[in-house]
Amino acid sequence: MAKTLEAQSLLGGGSHSSLAVPLSVAVAYGTASVVATLGNKSLLSSWSFDCVFTLLLLQNMLTAILLHTLRLSRLRKPLRLDSAPASRDLLFLLAPVSVVSLLNVMCGLWSLKLSSVPIYQTLKRMSPLPAMLLDY
């Protein structure tokens, strides 16, 4: 019950709340996704930037800096950005997942470089379908 009330308060209140907060979050996410895709495509194709590893490293560093800044800011309490303290066991547990995630992003950047934006977005959005069919 407490988790449900906490989730409702993060999403703008209870049953009488408007959809302004969830809608604004969805629009912000969609905007960030489009800007990142178009920015990466122009950087990789138009400017002939061939250093996919460098781009991946810079994007991950920027994400870590932004999360750390948010964690230290006043927005910390409403957004619940507290994380568990890092331990050696946790790092060993997360290492394979992190490597596979980085490989996934790296393959995505390479595929974005080699294809057009509409084809890339279509393939990216349709890729769960074969996985679901194979799982079935």
C-alpha positions, 0 to 999 in steps of 0.5 A: 500500500505504501509503495502504491501511494509513493508511486501515485505521489511521484506520478502526480497524486491520486485518482484526481490528478491530471496527466500533466506529469506523466505526459510531460515525462513521456514527451521529454523522453521522446524528445531526448530519444529523437535528439540523441538519435539525430545527433548521433547520426549526424556525428557518425555520418555527416561529420565522419566521426569514426570513433564509436568507442569514444562516443560511447564513453563520452555519453556514459560519462555524461550520464554518470555526471548528470545522475551524480548532479541530480543525486546531490541536488534538491531534486534528490528526495522527490525523485528517489535517486538514492542508490545502494552503496557499491560493494565488491559483490555488487560490482562483480554481479553487475559487471557482465550485465554492464558489458553486454549493455555497452556492447548493445549500445555499441552495436546500435551506434554502428547500425545507426552509422550504416543505415538511415534514421527511419530504417534504424528506428524501424528495426530498433522498434521491431526487434522485440517481436522476433524475440517474443516469437522465439520465446513463444 
